[in-house]
Each structure stands twice: as structure tokens, then as C-alpha cells.
Amino acid sequence: MAEPIRLGLFAAFDPSWGGGESFLANLLTAIGRRPELEVVLFHPRDAGETRVARWRALGAVPRALDQLTRHHPAWWARKLGERLDL
């Protein structure tokens, strides 16, 4: 069997935005357990164990990133870059 294709997704939405959570759950339901894919989900370090466990149950391989963690210096740098359109 060939190596699975690794697909990276970002869970970089505001947790209070239910639409983002629903979209991600639906996407993972559709593709998360396909044997030809390995879905790596990059998320904020403070996403919470409940969310991370749900993503894992839907077939994702969760990976925490400081750059996505609110108020971390790397998060501020990313936000500044977005504002400056870098």
C-alpha cells in the first residue's frame, strides 16, 4: 500500500464562531478516515482537550501550534502581518 497523502488543515478560527467548528467537523467526517489521506490538523495550543479529542475521533492527527494560540508572541506577529498584508 502506498504512503497516505498528508493533508494539513488549520483550526485557526475563533472558538465562539460555531460555523467554523461545524465546517471543520463536517470536513473531517467526509475525509478524516479515508485510508489514502492523513489529515493533520494544526490548532491553537489552548484549543481544549474536548475539541482535540473530537478532532482525533473524526480521524485527524492534531498538532498544536503556538502561532495559532491567541496572545502568544507568534500569534501577535501573524496578526500584525495580516494587518500589514505581508
ZAKOL-628405 format. One record per atom (N, C-alpha, C, O, CB): x, y, z; residue in one letter. Coordinates in steps of 0.001 Angstrom, whole numbers, padded with zeros to 6 digits, always signed. Atoms other than C-alpha are relative to their C-alpha. Glycine has a CB too. Example, Ala and Ser with C-alpha at 12.3 -4.5 7.8 and 13.67 -1.06 7.14 Angstrom:
<torbas>
+000890-001190+000000A;+012300-004500+007800A;+000900+001200+000000A;+001936+001181+000665A;-000992+000027+001246A;-000820-001190-000060S;+013670-001060+007140S;-000770+001090+000730S;-000261+002198+000899S;+000414+000462-001415S;
</torbas>
This chain:
<torbas>
+000841-001190+000000M;+000000+000000+000000M;+000880+001245+000000M;+001885+001290+000709M;-000953+000003+001220M;-000762-001242+000105A;+001284+003479-000877A;-000155+000830+001269A;-001119+000692+002021A;-000453+000810-001227A;+000075-000946-001125E;+002035+006116+001722E;-001229+000888-000173E;-001556+001275-001296E;+001300+000871+000095E;+001158-000891+000128P;-001038+008223+002518P;+000439+001416-000355P;+001546+001840-000022P;-000816+000011+001302P;-000228-001409+000286I;-001236+011754+001213I;-000268+000766+001284I;-001319+000603+001905I;-000907+000512-001178I;+000163-000787-001228R;-000726+014134+004117R;-000627+001337-000358R;-000081+002101-001153R;+001368+000206+000729R;+000745-001226+000239L;-003253+016971+004117L;-000011+000816+001283L;-000473+000339+002319L;-001447-000302-000483L;-000028-000872-001179G;-002732+019879+006516G;-001152+000981-000016G;-001397+001651-001019G;+001320+000756+000078G;+001095-000954-000181L;-005684+021896+007798L;+000281+000834+001239L;+000961+000383+002160L;-001374-000729+000122L;-000172-000887-001142F;-005751+024824+010196F;-001335+000217+000690F;-002334+000531+000042F;+000608+001345-000437F;+001164-000344-000823A;-008263+025217+013025A;+000334+001326+000660A;+000560+001393+001868A;-000338-001129+001078A;-000452-001306-000472A;-007449+028906+013351A;-001146+000995+000110A;-000940+002200-000038A;+001066+000547-000926A;+001153-000873-000115F;-010942+030283+013832F;-000282+000301+001464F;+000179-000413+002355F;-001228-000631-000666F;+000409-000362-001355D;-012379+031990+016889D;-000923-001095+000522D;-001888-001454-000152D;-000709+001402+000031D;+000827+001095-000539P;-013850+029258+019148P;-001488+000369+000157P;-002346-000513+000196P;+000551-000428+001348P;+001403-000398-000143S;-017035+031321+019537S;-000743-000018-001334S;-001960+000164-001367S;-000087+001388+000616S;+000622+000062+001320W;-017679+031025+015789W;-000416-001430-000272W;+000396-002246-000708W;+000963+000517-001107W;+000503+001362+000164G;-019845+027928+015607G;+000062-000505-001422G;+000195-001709-001645G;-001400-000077+000479G;-000061+000404+001399G;-019817+027917+011814G;+001331-000641-000349G;+001373-001621-001093G;-000246+001189-000897G;-001324+000567+000269G;-016083+027247+011720G;+000134-001392+000590G;+000680-002293-000046G;+001092+000907+000557G;-000036+001304-000666E;-016399+024380+014167E;-000835-001025-000766E;-000416-002167-000952E;-000507+000122+001449E;+000870+000904+000764S;-019286+022872+012196S;+000621-000368-001338S;+000594-001531-001742S;-001372+000641-000224S;-000643+000260+001285F;-017460+023237+008884F;+001120-001007+000158F;+001224-001958-000616F;+000536+001295-000609F;-001135+000891-000224L;-014360+021549+010276L;-000481-001414+000336L;+000071-002390-000173L;+000894+000544+001130L;+000535+001320-000357A;-016386+018697+011811A;-000574-000707-001230A;-000363-001906-001409A;-001086+000134+001089A;+000557+000603+001216N;-018234+018119+008526N;+001103-000422-000961N;+001023-001489-001569N;-000952+000980-000697N;-001111+000338+000879L;-014999+018184+006547L;+000725-001247+000498L;+001040-002141-000288L;+000977+001178-000104L;-000666+001173-000556L;-013344+015704+008908L;-000870-001250-000101L;-000354-002348-000308L;+000376+000252+001451L;+000901+001138+000159T;-016418+013474+008792T;+000090-000547-001428T;+000047-001758-001643T;-001456+000407+000334T;-000050+000407+001404A;-016155+013422+004998A;+001340-000622-000392A;+001375-001573-001173A;-000281+001189-000886A;-001307+000465+000479I;-012405+012863+004662I;+000923-000541+001079I;+001971-001104+000764I;+000687+001109-000693I;-000914+000309-001101G;-010930+012171+008093G;+000456-001438+000098G;+001551-001694+000599G;-000632+000363+001255G;-000345+001420-000147R;-010915+008378+007887R;+000293-000686-001328R;+000311-001914-001398R;-001119-000728+000697R;-000336+000596+001301R;-010061+007862+004225R;+001415-000565+000096R;+002332+000148+000503R;-000112+001057-001171R;-001310+000627-000172P;-007144+005420+004131P;+001110+000628-000845P;+002287+000511-000505P;-000101-001452-000330P;-001026-000598+000849E;-005374+007306+001349E;+000433+001391+000474E;+001334+001997-000106E;-000505+000085-001419E;-000320-001323-000536L;-005281+010529+003434L;+000420-000083+001458L;-000094-000899+002223L;-001196+000936-000145L;-000309-000246-001405E;-003620+011542+006666E;-000257+001480+000224E;+000496+002323-000263E;+001495-000409+000374E;+000388-001385-000233V;-005319+014727+007852V;+000683+000490+001274V;+000366+000040+002375V;-001551+000141+000106V;-000695-000605-001128V;-003003+016744+010088V;-000690+001331+000279V;-000749+002202-000589V;+001545+000190-000293V;+000757-001192-000357L;-004966+019417+011929L;+000826+000861+000959L;+001054+000489+002110L;-001364-000382+000637L;-000758-000942-000819F;-002947+022361+013212F;-000989+000869+000763F;-001907+001447+000181F;+000960+000873-000873F;+000947-000717-000853H;-004685+024029+016129H;+000735+000795+001065H;+001910+000542+001331H;-000987-000976+000654H;-000611-000747-001093P;-004035+026547+018909P;+000294-000926+001178P;-000435-001887+001423P;-000914+001157+000442P;-000370+000816-001156R;-002312+025102+021957R;-001115-000008+001052R;-001256-000973+001802R;+001307+000520+000620R;+001070-000098-001002D;-005281+026265+024062D;-001373-000415-000550D;-002400+000046-000052D;-000077+001424+000529D;+001265+000417+000620A;-007943+024573+021880A;-000891-000776+000964A;-002110-000793+000792A;+000278-000850-001228A;+000790+000772-000958G;-009054+022397+024790G;-000028-001473-000354G;-000149-001843-001522G;-001416+000536+000070G;-000047+001453+000219E;-008921+018638+025235E;-001268-000563-000633E;-001209-001531-001391E;+000249-000700+001306E;+001253+000488+000576T;-012588+018191+024336T;+000010+000143-001512T;-000330-000792-002237T;-001195+000753+000592T;-000078-000218+001454R;-012104+019739+020896R;+001024-000919-000643R;+000751-001545-001667R;+000351+001459-000306R;-001073+000821+000562V;-008827+017920+020294V;-000437-001462-000065V;-000180-002141-001059V;+001294+000140+000841V;+000477+001386-000004A;-010397+014586+021278A;-001054-000211-001087A;-001082-001263-001724A;-000580-000369+001382A;+001023+000113+001047R;-013330+015245+018930R;+000655-000067-001373R;+000278-000893-002204R;-000985+001189+000064R;-000699+000010+001289W;-010991+016039+016027W;+000706-001331-000220W;+000693-001879-001322W;+001015+001155-000074W;-000695+001291+000096R;-008975+012903+016773R;-001003-001111-000322R;-000717-001988-001137R;+000756-000318+001323R;+001028+001019+000243A;-012172+010809+016843A;-000531+000063-001434A;-001004-000940-001969A;-001157+000170+000991A;+000453-000158+001382L;-013078+012207+013411L;+001098-000333-001005L;+000907-000168-002210L;-000490+001419-000229L;-001048+000473+000889G;-009787+010936+012004G;+001174+000929-000206G;+002085+000600-000966G;-000577-000288-001285G;-001113-000941+000163A;-007490+013958+012288A;+001156-000367+000924A;+000978-001040+001939A;-000465+001442+000278A;-001190+000107-000846V;-003967+013942+013682V;+000275+001421+000500V;+000881+002213-000221V;+001259-000618-000793V;-000145-001362-000489P;-003983+017065+015895P;+001461+000353+000320P;+002207-000465+000859P;-000861+000194+001234P;-001324-000533-000302R;-000809+019186+016173R;-000170+001440+000481R;-000680+002285-000255R;+000947-000075-001254R;+000114-001349-000558A;-000670+022254+018437A;+001088+000903-000577A;+002238+000494-000735A;+000094-000036+001543A;-000936-001004+000497L;+000966+025394+017052L;-000124+001266+000834L;-001223+001784+001035L;-000255+000304-001497L;+000018-001252-000753D;+001960+028406+019124D;-000482+001164-000863D;-001145+002070-000360D;+001390+000301+000554D;+000393-001089+000885Q;+001410+030644+016088Q;-001509+000184-000062Q;-001985+001258-000430Q;+000537-000244-001384Q;+001459-000076+000017L;-002310+029880+016360L;-000595+000261+001378L;-001805+000451+001502L;-000569-001276-000558L;+000470-000183-001375T;-002543+030335+020144T;-000142+001488+000294T;+000830+002241+000243T;+000970-000667+001015T;+000279-001421-000234R;-004190+033652+020981R;+000931+000603+001035R;+001199+000022+002086R;-001437+000186+000443R;-000831-000845-000862H;-001945+036288+022542H;+001413-000528+000210H;+002167+000056+000989H;-000660+000158+001326H;-001398+000446+000000H;+001241+034248+022096H;+000759+000976-000901H;+000185+001465-001874H;+000149-001515-000506H;-000737-000938+000859P;+004011+036464+020626P;-000039-000368-001488P;-000120+000517-002340P;+001439+000073+000455P;+000066+000414+001408A;+003962+034400+017414A;-001385+000288-000582A;-001502+000593-001769A;+000335-001506-000139A;+001357-000314+000450W;+000182+034911+017193W;-000100+001494-000324W;-000654+001884-001352W;-001049-000399+001083W;+000014-001445+000239W;+000621+038684+017536W;+000749+000352-001281W;+000298+001201-002051W;+000617+000745+001191W;-000782-000262+001212A;+003294+038653+014810A;-000807-000381-001246A;-000784+000339-002245A;+001340-000783+000036A;+000830+000418+001134R;+000948+036727+012489R;-001118+000989-000245R;-001396+001346-001390R;-000581-001393+000238R;+001089-000967+000133K;-001905+039130+013183K;+000500+001324-000568K;-000166+001931-001406K;-000670+000232+001354K;-000579-001228+000520L;+000341+042131+012545L;+000293-000148-001493L;+000030+000763-002278L;+001284+000363+000773L;-000255+000255+001406G;+001438+040569+009259G;-001269+000004-000831G;-001277+000489-001962G;+000705-001311-000161G;+001282-000018+000709E;-002192+040049+008284E;-000481+001436-000204E;-000965+001790-001280E;-001059-000812+000777E;+000448-001405+000078R;-002984+043706+009037R;+000830+000793-001015R;+000314+001649-001734R;+000092+000673+001393R;-000880-000712+000919L;+000023+044901+007064L;+000000-000633-001386L;+000672-000158-002302L;+001415+000035+000552L;+000130+000728+001257D;-000875+042459+004283D;+001353-000553-000473D;+001726-000434-001640D;-000600+000913-001074D;-001307+000582+000336L;+002504+040714+004428L;-000150-001443-000429L;+000841-002098-000750L;+000961+000095+001190L;
</torbas>
